Amino acid sequence: MRIGHKGHGLKITHVIKETVALHPESCPGCGNDLQDEKGKRVESRYIPEIKIETTMYVVYEKHGQKCGAVSCGEFPESVSSTQHYGPHLKAFMVMLSQVWSA
């Protein structure tokens, strides 16, 4: 976003972990060294870090104390296979497919 321009993009709600300053080393017009010049910030761009969090579901079996019958816990309907993508990753993949197909 340019300084002084009212942005219309995503609101930055996360903590900035690192800031990388990108200063020009020399003037493209005269070739003068600009390393000692103070400079003015004119634009910023953000790259959010995507983290993958994994939830493991474990089914246990138990035996009835009186009759010895075996009873097992059950996976939720949304966990239908041994390797599964959660709803957030699925939504992200749909978003990417829309962006790349545009």
Backbone as JSON Lines, residues from 0, in Angstrom:
{"i":0,"aa":"M","n":[0.84,-1.17,0.0],"ca":[0.0,0.0,0.0],"c":[0.89,1.24,0.0]}
{"i":1,"aa":"R","n":[0.54,2.2,-0.8],"ca":[1.3,3.45,-0.84],"c":[0.92,4.33,0.34]}
{"i":2,"aa":"I","n":[1.91,4.99,0.91],"ca":[1.67,5.91,2.02],"c":[0.73,7.02,1.53]}
{"i":3,"aa":"G","n":[-0.3,7.32,2.33],"ca":[-1.26,8.35,1.96],"c":[-2.43,7.82,1.15]}
{"i":4,"aa":"H","n":[-2.36,6.57,0.7],"ca":[-3.44,5.96,-0.08],"c":[-4.29,5.11,0.84]}
{"i":5,"aa":"K","n":[-5.6,5.34,0.82],"ca":[-6.49,4.54,1.65],"c":[-6.66,3.18,0.98]}
{"i":6,"aa":"G","n":[-6.11,2.15,1.6],"ca":[-6.14,0.82,1.01],"c":[-7.5,0.16,1.06]}
{"i":7,"aa":"H","n":[-7.71,-0.78,0.17],"ca":[-8.97,-1.54,0.13],"c":[-8.7,-3.03,0.2]}
{"i":8,"aa":"G","n":[-7.49,-3.44,0.58],"ca":[-7.13,-4.85,0.64],"c":[-7.49,-5.48,1.97]}
{"i":9,"aa":"L","n":[-6.84,-6.59,2.26],"ca":[-7.07,-7.3,3.5],"c":[-6.53,-6.51,4.69]}
{"i":10,"aa":"K","n":[-7.27,-6.53,5.78],"ca":[-6.81,-5.88,7.01],"c":[-5.73,-6.77,7.63]}
{"i":11,"aa":"I","n":[-4.61,-6.18,7.99],"ca":[-3.51,-6.94,8.6],"c":[-3.83,-7.13,10.07]}
{"i":12,"aa":"T","n":[-4.14,-8.38,10.46],"ca":[-4.53,-8.65,11.84],"c":[-3.49,-9.49,12.57]}
{"i":13,"aa":"H","n":[-2.43,-9.85,11.9],"ca":[-1.42,-10.7,12.52],"c":[-0.21,-9.88,12.96]}
{"i":14,"aa":"V","n":[0.64,-10.48,13.76],"ca":[1.85,-9.84,14.24],"c":[2.93,-9.97,13.16]}
{"i":15,"aa":"I","n":[3.58,-8.87,12.87],"ca":[4.67,-8.88,11.89],"c":[5.9,-9.5,12.55]}
{"i":16,"aa":"K","n":[6.38,-10.61,12.01],"ca":[7.52,-11.33,12.57],"c":[8.84,-10.71,12.13]}
{"i":17,"aa":"E","n":[8.89,-10.22,10.91],"ca":[10.13,-9.71,10.35],"c":[9.8,-8.6,9.37]}
{"i":18,"aa":"T","n":[10.61,-7.56,9.37],"ca":[10.49,-6.49,8.39],"c":[11.79,-6.43,7.59]}
{"i":19,"aa":"V","n":[11.69,-6.48,6.29],"ca":[12.86,-6.42,5.42],"c":[12.86,-5.05,4.74]}
{"i":20,"aa":"A","n":[13.88,-4.24,5.0],"ca":[14.0,-2.92,4.4],"c":[14.69,-3.05,3.04]}
{"i":21,"aa":"L","n":[14.08,-2.48,2.02],"ca":[14.6,-2.59,0.65],"c":[15.0,-1.19,0.17]}
{"i":22,"aa":"H","n":[16.24,-0.84,0.37],"ca":[16.77,0.46,-0.01],"c":[17.52,0.36,-1.33]}
{"i":23,"aa":"P","n":[17.39,1.37,-2.21],"ca":[18.22,1.38,-3.43],"c":[19.67,1.67,-3.05]}
{"i":24,"aa":"E","n":[20.59,1.04,-3.73],"ca":[22.01,1.24,-3.44],"c":[22.58,2.45,-4.16]}
{"i":25,"aa":"S","n":[22.08,2.7,-5.38],"ca":[22.61,3.83,-6.15],"c":[21.49,4.46,-6.97]}
{"i":26,"aa":"C","n":[21.71,5.71,-7.38],"ca":[20.75,6.45,-8.18],"c":[20.79,5.94,-9.63]}
{"i":27,"aa":"P","n":[19.62,5.59,-10.2],"ca":[19.62,5.13,-11.59],"c":[19.92,6.25,-12.58]}
{"i":28,"aa":"G","n":[19.75,7.51,-12.15],"ca":[19.99,8.62,-13.05],"c":[21.46,9.01,-13.15]}
{"i":29,"aa":"C","n":[22.1,9.2,-11.97],"ca":[23.49,9.69,-11.98],"c":[24.5,8.67,-11.47]}
{"i":30,"aa":"G","n":[23.99,7.56,-10.9],"ca":[24.88,6.53,-10.39],"c":[25.44,6.84,-9.01]}
{"i":31,"aa":"N","n":[25.0,7.94,-8.39],"ca":[25.48,8.35,-7.07],"c":[25.14,7.29,-6.01]}
{"i":32,"aa":"D","n":[26.05,7.05,-5.08],"ca":[25.86,6.11,-3.98],"c":[24.79,6.66,-3.03]}
{"i":33,"aa":"L","n":[23.74,5.87,-2.75],"ca":[22.64,6.31,-1.9],"c":[22.62,5.65,-0.53]}
{"i":34,"aa":"Q","n":[23.64,4.88,-0.18],"ca":[23.63,4.12,1.06],"c":[23.55,5.0,2.3]}
{"i":35,"aa":"D","n":[24.07,6.23,2.27],"ca":[24.04,7.1,3.44],"c":[22.81,8.01,3.46]}
{"i":36,"aa":"E","n":[21.98,7.96,2.41],"ca":[20.77,8.78,2.37],"c":[19.7,8.16,3.27]}
{"i":37,"aa":"K","n":[18.91,9.02,3.93],"ca":[17.88,8.54,4.85],"c":[16.75,7.8,4.13]}
{"i":38,"aa":"G","n":[16.21,8.37,3.1],"ca":[15.13,7.72,2.35],"c":[13.77,7.9,3.0]}
{"i":39,"aa":"K","n":[12.73,7.59,2.26],"ca":[11.35,7.72,2.71],"c":[10.6,6.44,2.33]}
{"i":40,"aa":"R","n":[9.87,5.89,3.27],"ca":[9.07,4.68,3.03],"c":[7.92,5.04,2.09]}
{"i":41,"aa":"V","n":[7.77,4.28,0.99],"ca":[6.72,4.59,0.02],"c":[5.73,3.45,-0.21]}
{"i":42,"aa":"E","n":[6.1,2.23,0.12],"ca":[5.19,1.11,-0.15],"c":[5.54,-0.08,0.74]}
{"i":43,"aa":"S","n":[4.53,-0.85,1.13],"ca":[4.73,-2.06,1.92],"c":[3.92,-3.19,1.31]}
{"i":44,"aa":"R","n":[4.45,-4.39,1.39],"ca":[3.71,-5.58,0.97],"c":[3.9,-6.64,2.05]}
{"i":45,"aa":"Y","n":[2.86,-7.41,2.26],"ca":[2.87,-8.41,3.33],"c":[2.76,-9.8,2.75]}
{"i":46,"aa":"I","n":[3.5,-10.73,3.31],"ca":[3.41,-12.13,2.92],"c":[3.09,-12.93,4.19]}
{"i":47,"aa":"P","n":[1.84,-13.37,4.34],"ca":[1.49,-14.14,5.53],"c":[2.1,-15.54,5.48]}
{"i":48,"aa":"E","n":[2.5,-16.03,6.62],"ca":[3.04,-17.38,6.73],"c":[1.9,-18.35,6.92]}
{"i":49,"aa":"I","n":[1.9,-19.4,6.15],"ca":[0.86,-20.41,6.27],"c":[1.42,-21.57,7.09]}
{"i":50,"aa":"K","n":[0.73,-21.89,8.17],"ca":[1.17,-22.98,9.04],"c":[0.16,-24.13,8.95]}
{"i":51,"aa":"I","n":[0.7,-25.32,8.95],"ca":[-0.17,-26.5,8.94],"c":[-0.21,-27.08,10.35]}
{"i":52,"aa":"E","n":[-1.41,-27.2,10.87],"ca":[-1.6,-27.82,12.17],"c":[-2.35,-29.13,11.95]}
{"i":53,"aa":"T","n":[-1.93,-30.16,12.63],"ca":[-2.51,-31.48,12.45],"c":[-3.23,-31.92,13.72]}
{"i":54,"aa":"T","n":[-4.43,-32.43,13.55],"ca":[-5.19,-33.01,14.65],"c":[-5.25,-34.52,14.41]}
{"i":55,"aa":"M","n":[-4.86,-35.3,15.4],"ca":[-4.92,-36.76,15.27],"c":[-6.12,-37.27,16.06]}
{"i":56,"aa":"Y","n":[-6.94,-38.07,15.41],"ca":[-8.08,-38.71,16.06],"c":[-7.69,-40.15,16.34]}
{"i":57,"aa":"V","n":[-7.88,-40.6,17.56],"ca":[-7.5,-41.95,17.97],"c":[-8.74,-42.65,18.52]}
{"i":58,"aa":"V","n":[-9.04,-43.81,17.94],"ca":[-10.18,-44.61,18.4],"c":[-9.66,-45.61,19.43]}
{"i":59,"aa":"Y","n":[-10.33,-45.7,20.55],"ca":[-9.99,-46.67,21.6],"c":[-11.09,-47.7,21.71]}
{"i":60,"aa":"E","n":[-10.69,-48.89,22.12],"ca":[-11.69,-49.91,22.43],"c":[-11.67,-50.18,23.93]}
{"i":61,"aa":"K","n":[-12.85,-50.49,24.45],"ca":[-12.99,-50.81,25.87],"c":[-13.86,-52.05,26.0]}
{"i":62,"aa":"H","n":[-13.66,-52.76,27.1],"ca":[-14.41,-54.0,27.36],"c":[-15.37,-53.77,28.53]}
{"i":63,"aa":"G","n":[-16.6,-54.22,28.33],"ca":[-17.57,-54.13,29.41],"c":[-17.11,-54.97,30.6]}
{"i":64,"aa":"Q","n":[-17.16,-54.42,31.8],"ca":[-16.68,-55.13,32.99],"c":[-17.54,-56.34,33.34]}
{"i":65,"aa":"K","n":[-18.82,-56.27,33.05],"ca":[-19.7,-57.37,33.42],"c":[-19.79,-58.43,32.33]}
{"i":66,"aa":"C","n":[-19.92,-58.01,31.05],"ca":[-20.15,-59.0,29.99],"c":[-18.95,-59.21,29.08]}
{"i":67,"aa":"G","n":[-17.95,-58.31,29.13],"ca":[-16.77,-58.46,28.28],"c":[-16.95,-58.01,26.84]}
{"i":68,"aa":"A","n":[-18.13,-57.45,26.51],"ca":[-18.37,-56.98,25.14],"c":[-17.39,-55.85,24.8]}
{"i":69,"aa":"V","n":[-16.93,-55.87,23.54],"ca":[-15.99,-54.85,23.07],"c":[-16.77,-53.67,22.5]}
{"i":70,"aa":"S","n":[-16.39,-52.47,22.91],"ca":[-17.01,-51.25,22.42],"c":[-15.9,-50.32,21.94]}
{"i":71,"aa":"C","n":[-16.09,-49.7,20.78],"ca":[-15.08,-48.79,20.21],"c":[-15.64,-47.38,20.07]}
{"i":72,"aa":"G","n":[-14.75,-46.42,20.23],"ca":[-15.1,-45.04,19.92],"c":[-15.31,-44.92,18.42]}
{"i":73,"aa":"E","n":[-15.92,-43.83,17.97],"ca":[-16.21,-43.66,16.55],"c":[-15.65,-42.33,16.05]}
{"i":74,"aa":"F","n":[-15.12,-42.35,14.83],"ca":[-14.63,-41.13,14.21],"c":[-15.81,-40.24,13.85]}
{"i":75,"aa":"P","n":[-15.62,-38.92,13.89],"ca":[-16.67,-38.03,13.41],"c":[-16.89,-38.24,11.92]}
{"i":76,"aa":"E","n":[-18.05,-37.87,11.41],"ca":[-18.35,-38.04,9.98],"c":[-17.34,-37.33,9.1]}
{"i":77,"aa":"S","n":[-16.81,-36.22,9.57],"ca":[-15.87,-35.44,8.75],"c":[-14.5,-36.1,8.62]}
{"i":78,"aa":"V","n":[-14.24,-37.15,9.43],"ca":[-12.96,-37.86,9.36],"c":[-13.26,-39.23,8.77]}
{"i":79,"aa":"S","n":[-13.21,-39.29,7.42],"ca":[-13.69,-40.5,6.74],"c":[-12.59,-41.37,6.16]}
{"i":80,"aa":"S","n":[-11.31,-40.96,6.28],"ca":[-10.23,-41.79,5.75],"c":[-9.0,-41.65,6.65]}
{"i":81,"aa":"T","n":[-7.97,-42.46,6.38],"ca":[-6.78,-42.44,7.24],"c":[-5.97,-41.15,7.09]}
{"i":82,"aa":"Q","n":[-5.96,-40.57,5.89],"ca":[-5.33,-39.27,5.66],"c":[-6.4,-38.34,5.13]}
{"i":83,"aa":"H","n":[-6.52,-37.19,5.75],"ca":[-7.67,-36.35,5.49],"c":[-7.25,-34.89,5.48]}
{"i":84,"aa":"Y","n":[-7.87,-34.09,4.61],"ca":[-7.65,-32.65,4.61],"c":[-8.82,-31.99,5.3]}
{"i":85,"aa":"G","n":[-8.55,-31.13,6.25],"ca":[-9.6,-30.46,6.99],"c":[-10.3,-29.38,6.19]}
{"i":86,"aa":"P","n":[-11.36,-28.8,6.74],"ca":[-12.16,-27.82,6.01],"c":[-11.39,-26.54,5.65]}
{"i":87,"aa":"H","n":[-10.43,-26.13,6.47],"ca":[-9.69,-24.9,6.18],"c":[-8.77,-25.09,4.98]}
{"i":88,"aa":"L","n":[-8.1,-26.24,4.9],"ca":[-7.22,-26.5,3.76],"c":[-8.05,-26.68,2.49]}
{"i":89,"aa":"K","n":[-9.19,-27.34,2.6],"ca":[-10.07,-27.49,1.43],"c":[-10.52,-26.12,0.92]}
{"i":90,"aa":"A","n":[-10.91,-25.23,1.82],"ca":[-11.35,-23.89,1.43],"c":[-10.2,-23.13,0.78]}
{"i":91,"aa":"F","n":[-8.99,-23.27,1.32],"ca":[-7.82,-22.6,0.76],"c":[-7.54,-23.11,-0.65]}
{"i":92,"aa":"M","n":[-7.65,-24.42,-0.86],"ca":[-7.41,-24.98,-2.19],"c":[-8.46,-24.5,-3.19]}
{"i":93,"aa":"V","n":[-9.71,-24.38,-2.75],"ca":[-10.76,-23.85,-3.63],"c":[-10.45,-22.41,-4.01]}
{"i":94,"aa":"M","n":[-10.02,-21.61,-3.02],"ca":[-9.66,-20.23,-3.29],"c":[-8.53,-20.14,-4.3]}
{"i":95,"aa":"L","n":[-7.5,-20.96,-4.13],"ca":[-6.38,-20.96,-5.07],"c":[-6.83,-21.36,-6.47]}
{"i":96,"aa":"S","n":[-7.7,-22.34,-6.56],"ca":[-8.15,-22.77,-7.88],"c":[-8.92,-21.65,-8.57]}
{"i":97,"aa":"Q","n":[-9.64,-20.82,-7.82],"ca":[-10.36,-19.69,-8.4],"c":[-9.41,-18.59,-8.84]}
{"i":98,"aa":"V","n":[-8.36,-18.34,-8.05],"ca":[-7.39,-17.31,-8.37],"c":[-6.61,-17.68,-9.63]}
{"i":99,"aa":"W","n":[-6.16,-18.94,-9.7],"ca":[-5.34,-19.36,-10.84],"c":[-6.14,-19.55,-12.11]}
{"i":100,"aa":"S","n":[-7.44,-19.79,-12.0],"ca":[-8.24,-20.0,-13.21],"c":[-8.76,-18.67,-13.77]}
{"i":101,"aa":"A","n":[-8.61,-17.6,-13.01],"ca":[-9.13,-16.28,-13.46],"c":[-8.22,-15.65,-14.49]}
